[in-house]
């Protein structure tokens, strides 16, 4: 690559008639501490110049890809199109998957999005190959960061949880949950899982993890349940640990906080969706905008025709988007509701580990 392309993202939360647009992402994570502090005092002119330079680099990158016939690096072919290819010519798609597996590590960002789509399409007929492809590309972010839903869930996370079930896929999903090193990463996995209908699987996983007696496994399980949607099982399990101390107790408190925020979000949404009073609509909308997170994806419905939500719901979009982004920033630096520990404390429990053994 003769130059380093900028980070851009491509989401799918636009309306059906809207044009999907690229978004230029900040590169703050790549900066030194001094550079980050300097950027805080950046003038409007300097910001505009930095944005223009980023877009100029992206357009140069796009032209180079188009000239070489490699536009798929930038665009998402979509799960339906890839499934149609699998139905029409499965052996050819399997051959493509094997070629993608052989791509050198340094070049994986070029094909990561395509590989994710291929793996999802193969999950029904060749789960072992699908999982091998997912694992090969794990940790190698594509040049274009494609996301799904209002929660900006990374494409690979979304595809793994929306793939067909198999023993190999379950092991991959389990490994991903156990390797998450922040609450935001866990919340993204849980959101994708719940959207795909896997909340019962998450609850069974949590029960199994708690039964090991390992504090990290228990804290992780409680955090997963806290980020899940409303259910009798999740609520009861979190409540069991309300009087615990130490790391598990703090994780249980953070899980209860996250879980109850979703319950209240549901309440305020239901009230504003059915009220005919404009003042009440404003009141419930304001309350919703203070606590809502991306789990709204799981339970919001199309507004009733002619109602206040249909007529004025667009006024809630920006406050809710800001709140979801605020949750992301807050959860990025936390794990189990606490400051992130050192990596050595995040390793999965050894095989056969049980604190209950004599």
Secondary structure, 3 states (H helix, E strand, C coil): CCCCCCCEEECCCCCCCCCCCEEECCCHHHCCHHHHHHHHCCCHHHHHHHHHHHHHHHHHHHHHHHHCCCHHHCCCCCHHHHHHHHHHCHHHHHHHHHHHHCCCHHHHHHHHHHHHHHHHHHCCCCHHHHHHHHHHHCCCCCCEEEEECCCCEEHHHHHHHCCCCCHHHHHHHHHHHHHCCCHHHHHHHHHHHHHCCCHHHHHHHHHHHHHCCCHHHHHHHHHHHHHCCCCHHHHHHHHHCCCCCHHHHHHHHHHHHHHHHHHHHHHHHHHHHHCCCHHHHHHHHHHHHHHCCCCHHHHCCCCCCCCHHHHHCHHHHHHHHHHHHHHHHHHHCEECCEECCCHHHHCCCCCCCCCCCC
